[in-house]
Amino acid sequence: MSCTIEVPTTEGATGLDSPLHGGPDAAGVPLHDLSTNANGCGPWPRALQALAAADARHYPDPAYTALARLLADWHAVAPARIVLAASASEFIQRLSVAVALQAGAPARVWQPPHAYGDYARAARAAGLRPAADAGAAALLWACEPSSPLGQAEPGLAARVAALRPGQTLVLDQAYEPLRLSGQPSLDAAALARVWRLITPNKALGLTGVRAAYAIAPVGADAALLARLRALAPSWPLGAHGVALLQCWASAPAHDWLADCRATLRRWKARQIDALARLGWQIEPSDANFFVAACAGCASAGGRFDMNSWLGGLRRHGIKLRDCASFGLPGRVRLAVAAPAAQDALVAALGASA
């Protein structure tokens, strides 16, 4: 499977300083934002309470001793395997630099054909060159369920099985807590061989709180791990990030998430049915989001003005995510939303037709 990083086939490939993303824009927060993949049932009330009670008067423990232990116990791993990060994007940048320094020139990176743009953006900044063959890469990225498609990563288990010493594979699990169908590609033994990147803010419906962590593989390269820690800024997590991760590593949070998944499955079926009735083409997805082409978008080809169409929806309070920067022109990504937002989308589509 090939990887193209030099050309704009992935999110954020318009330049090192021009990342593309959904969410608020110059017009403010959309009334109905389907452009990001946050949990449509959120935010979790207990997490909101914890954030309100967070003590921001003081620095956190710079070693985050208690938090690392809590996360390690939650995952049943050694605390030394927990690496805290200011966000998933910060970890992606830091690890890319660490691998580039560790591997030396000309280190290479591999990523899926359609992937989160920060993988390629960080690679370019770190001087990593794209590898057409995963076996030739020092750094490999995977995300499951994937973004933007919300699908299993083809060949992921085989790539993990083929890992050689000196190769680093990161599995981005941002959407695993919001998996609504399907099964992970990796079993426990395979997971122990890869870096796992965990970002709870989407699952908890609080994307404005930036906090993440990674679990290093069993027997991780000690030099790479040390370099990764040395590259970290002082206090990557503030008091609110600490509070979010503390909430995440708790049974009540995951009980709430189980209820959310049941609700999201019903909402997803309703949303897909409504769009299918309008003639939309829906791509299969295991997650709380999916990619689709509106009626006439794909067939219109270059005659369809996606920016103008999305702008019209935005004026009706609806924001969707253009997938052109993911290498999927003529399609949009939509988060699963509550019925009221779905009805607003259908009404806006009718008004902008």
C-alpha positions in Angstrom: 0.0 0.0 0.0 1.5 3.3 -1.0 1.8 6.5 0.9 1.9 10.0 -0.6 3.0 12.7 1.7 4.5 15.3 -0.7 1.2 16.1 -2.4 -2.0 17.4 -0.8 -3.8 14.0 -0.4 -4.0 14.1 3.3 -5.5 16.6 5.8 -3.2 19.5 6.5 -1.0 18.9 3.4 -1.5 22.5 2.3 1.7 23.6 4.2 3.6 23.2 7.4 1.7 26.0 9.1 -1.7 25.4 7.6 -3.4 22.5 9.4 -7.0 21.9 8.4 -9.6 20.9 10.9 -13.3 21.1 11.7 -14.9 22.9 14.6 -15.2 26.7 15.2 -14.1 29.1 12.5 -14.1 32.8 11.8 -17.9 32.8 12.1 -17.7 31.3 15.6 -19.0 28.0 17.0 -21.5 26.4 14.5 -25.0 25.8 15.8 -24.8 22.2 14.6 -21.1 21.1 14.3 -20.9 17.8 12.4 -17.3 18.6 11.3 -15.5 17.1 14.3 -15.8 13.6 15.7 -16.6 14.4 19.3 -19.2 12.2 21.2 -22.6 13.6 20.2 -23.9 12.6 23.6 -21.3 14.6 25.6 -20.0 16.2 27.5 -19.9 13.8 30.5 -21.4 15.7 33.4 -18.9 14.3 36.0 -16.0 15.5 33.8 -17.5 19.0 33.6 -17.7 19.0 37.4 -14.1 17.9 37.7 -12.9 20.6 35.4 -14.8 23.2 37.3 -13.2 22.0 40.5 -9.6 21.8 39.1 -7.1 23.8 41.1 -5.3 26.0 38.6 -3.6 28.0 41.2 -0.5 25.7 41.3 1.7 23.9 38.9 1.0 20.2 38.6 3.6 17.7 39.8 6.2 18.0 37.0 6.6 14.2 37.0 2.8 13.6 37.1 3.6 10.7 39.5 0.1 10.0 40.7 -1.5 10.5 37.3 1.0 8.1 35.5 0.3 5.5 38.2 -3.4 5.9 37.8 -3.3 5.4 34.0 -0.9 2.5 34.4 -3.1 0.8 36.8 -6.1 1.4 34.6 -4.4 -0.3 31.6 -2.5 -2.9 33.8 0.9 -1.8 32.6 4.1 -0.5 34.3 4.0 3.3 35.0 7.3 3.6 33.0 5.3 2.8 29.9 3.0 5.8 30.2 4.1 8.9 28.3 1.9 12.0 28.9 1.3 14.5 26.2 -0.2 18.0 25.8 -2.4 16.5 23.1 -2.3 13.8 20.4 -1.0 16.4 18.0 1.8 17.3 20.4 2.8 13.7 20.8 2.7 13.2 17.0 5.1 16.1 16.6 7.4 15.0 19.4 7.6 11.3 18.4 8.3 12.3 14.8 11.3 14.4 15.9 12.5 11.7 18.3 12.4 9.0 15.6 14.1 11.2 13.1 16.9 12.0 15.5 17.2 8.3 16.6 17.2 6.8 13.1 19.3 9.4 11.4 19.1 10.4 7.8 17.4 9.5 5.6 14.8 8.2 8.0 11.4 7.4 6.4 7.8 7.4 7.5 4.8 5.4 6.3 1.1 6.2 6.8 -2.2 5.0 5.4 -3.4 6.6 2.1 -6.2 8.6 3.9 -5.1 9.8 7.4 -5.1 12.6 9.9 -3.0 15.3 8.4 -0.7 15.9 11.4 1.1 12.6 10.7 2.4 14.0 7.4 2.8 17.5 8.7 4.9 16.4 11.6 7.0 14.1 9.3 7.8 17.0 7.0 8.8 19.2 9.9 11.0 16.5 11.3 12.7 15.8 8.0 11.2 12.3 7.6 10.8 11.2 4.0 7.8 9.2 2.8 8.2 5.5 2.3 6.1 3.6 -0.3 6.8 0.4 1.5 6.0 0.1 5.2 9.0 -2.3 5.7 11.4 0.5 4.8 10.0 3.0 7.3 11.5 3.9 10.7 8.1 5.3 11.8 4.7 3.9 10.8 1.3 5.3 11.6 -2.1 3.6 12.0 -5.5 4.7 13.3 -8.4 2.4 14.0 -11.2 3.1 13.5 -9.5 5.2 10.9 -10.0 8.9 10.1 -11.8 10.0 8.0 -13.4 6.7 7.0 -14.0 5.2 10.4 -12.9 1.8 9.1 -10.4 -1.0 10.0 -6.9 -0.4 8.7 -6.2 -2.9 5.9 -3.2 -5.1 6.7 -2.6 -3.7 10.1 -2.1 -7.0 11.9 0.4 -8.1 9.2 2.4 -4.9 9.5 2.7 -5.4 13.2 3.8 -9.0 12.8 6.4 -7.8 10.3 7.9 -5.1 12.6 11.7 -5.3 12.8 14.0 -3.8 15.5 14.4 -0.1 14.9 10.9 0.3 13.6 8.2 2.2 15.6 4.5 1.7 14.9 2.0 4.0 16.5 -1.7 3.0 16.7 -3.8 6.1 17.2 -6.8 5.0 19.2 -8.7 8.3 19.3 -11.9 6.7 18.1 -11.7 3.2 19.7 -13.9 4.4 22.6 -16.5 5.5 20.1 -16.4 2.3 18.0 -20.0 1.4 17.2 -19.4 -1.8 15.2 -16.7 -4.1 14.1 -13.7 -5.5 16.0 -10.1 -4.2 16.5 -7.6 -5.7 14.2 -5.0 -6.3 16.9 -5.1 -8.8 19.8 -3.4 -8.2 23.1 -0.1 -9.7 22.0 0.0 -7.4 18.9 -1.0 -4.3 20.9 1.9 -5.0 23.2 4.3 -4.5 20.2 3.1 -1.0 19.3 2.7 2.5 20.7 -0.9 3.2 21.7 -1.9 6.9 21.5 -5.0 7.6 23.6 -7.0 10.9 23.4 -10.0 10.8 25.7 -11.4 14.3 25.0 -13.4 13.2 21.9 -15.0 10.3 23.8 -15.9 12.6 26.8 -17.2 15.3 24.5 -14.7 17.9 25.7 -12.4 18.5 22.7 -11.4 22.0 24.1 -9.4 20.3 26.9 -6.1 19.2 25.4 -4.7 16.1 27.1 -3.4 12.7 25.8 -1.1 9.9 26.7 0.7 7.0 25.0 1.5 3.5 26.2 4.9 2.4 25.1 5.4 -1.1 23.7 6.7 -3.9 25.9 10.4 -3.7 25.7 10.3 -0.3 24.0 13.7 1.1 22.8 15.0 2.6 25.9 17.0 5.3 24.0 13.9 6.3 22.0 11.8 6.5 25.1 14.4 8.6 26.9 14.7 10.9 24.0 10.9 11.2 23.8 10.8 12.2 27.4 13.7 14.7 27.0 11.9 16.4 24.1 8.7 17.0 26.2 8.1 20.6 27.4 7.9 21.2 31.1 4.4 20.6 32.5 2.8 19.4 29.2 -0.5 19.0 31.1 -2.1 21.8 33.0 -4.6 21.2 35.9 -7.5 20.8 33.5 -5.7 18.2 31.4 -4.8 16.3 34.6 -8.5 16.4 35.7 -9.7 15.1 32.4 -7.3 12.1 32.4 -8.2 11.3 36.0 -11.9 11.2 35.1 -11.1 9.0 32.1 -9.3 6.3 34.1 -12.5 5.4 36.0 -15.3 2.9 35.7 -18.1 5.5 35.8 -16.7 7.2 32.7 -16.7 3.9 30.7 -20.1 2.9 32.0 -21.4 6.3 30.6 -19.6 5.6 27.3 -21.3 2.2 27.0 -24.6 4.0 27.2 -23.5 6.6 24.7 -22.5 4.0 22.2 -26.0 2.4 22.4 -27.5 5.8 21.8 -25.1 6.7 19.0 -25.9 3.5 17.2 -29.6 4.5 17.0 -28.7 8.0 16.0 -26.3 6.8 13.3 -28.9 4.5 11.7 -31.4 7.4 11.7 -28.9 9.9 10.2 -27.8 7.5 7.5 -31.4 6.7 6.6 -32.3 10.3 6.3 -29.3 11.0 4.0 -29.9 7.9 1.9 -33.5 9.0 1.3 -32.0 12.2 -0.2 -29.8 10.2 -2.5 -26.5 10.5 -0.6 -23.9 7.8 -1.1 -22.7 6.6 2.4 -19.3 4.9 3.0 -19.3 2.1 5.6 -17.9 3.1 9.0 -17.5 1.4 12.4 -17.2 4.7 14.3 -19.4 7.7 15.4 -18.8 9.4 12.0 -18.8 8.5 8.4 -17.9 9.8 4.9 -20.6 10.5 2.3 -21.2 12.2 -1.0 -24.3 14.3 -1.3 -26.7 13.7 -4.1 -25.1 15.0 -7.3 -21.7 15.9 -5.6 -19.6 13.1 -7.0 -21.3 12.9 -10.4 -21.0 16.7 -10.9 -17.2 16.4 -10.7 -15.4 19.7 -11.3 -18.7 21.5 -11.9 -19.7 21.1 -8.2 -18.5 24.0 -6.0 -17.9 22.3 -2.6 -16.8 25.4 -0.9 -19.8 27.3 -2.0 -22.1 24.5 -1.0 -20.5 24.1 2.4 -20.7 27.8 2.9 -24.4 27.8 2.3 -24.9 25.1 4.9 -22.7 27.1 7.3 -25.0 30.1 6.9 -27.8 27.8 8.0 -25.8 26.8 11.2 -24.5 23.5 9.8 -20.8 22.6 9.4 -19.5 19.5 7.7 -15.9 18.5 7.0 -14.7 18.6 3.4 -12.7 15.5 2.7 -10.7 16.8 -0.2 -7.6 17.3 2.0 -7.9 13.6 3.0 -7.6 12.7 -0.7 -11.4 12.1 -1.0 -12.7 15.0 -3.1 -16.4 15.4 -3.6 -17.1 13.9 -0.2 -17.7 15.1 3.3 -17.3 13.6 6.8 -20.2 13.9 9.2 -20.2 13.2 12.9 -23.2 11.3 14.2 -25.5 13.9 15.8 -28.6 14.1 17.9 -31.9 13.9 16.1 -32.5 17.7 16.4 -29.3 18.4 14.6 -30.1 15.8 12.0 -33.4 17.4 11.3 -31.7 20.8 11.0 -29.2 19.3 8.5 -32.0 17.9 6.4 -33.8 21.3 6.5 -30.6 23.1 5.6 -30.0 20.8 2.7 -33.4 21.5 1.4 -32.9 25.3 1.8 -29.5 25.3 0.0 -30.5 22.9 -2.8 
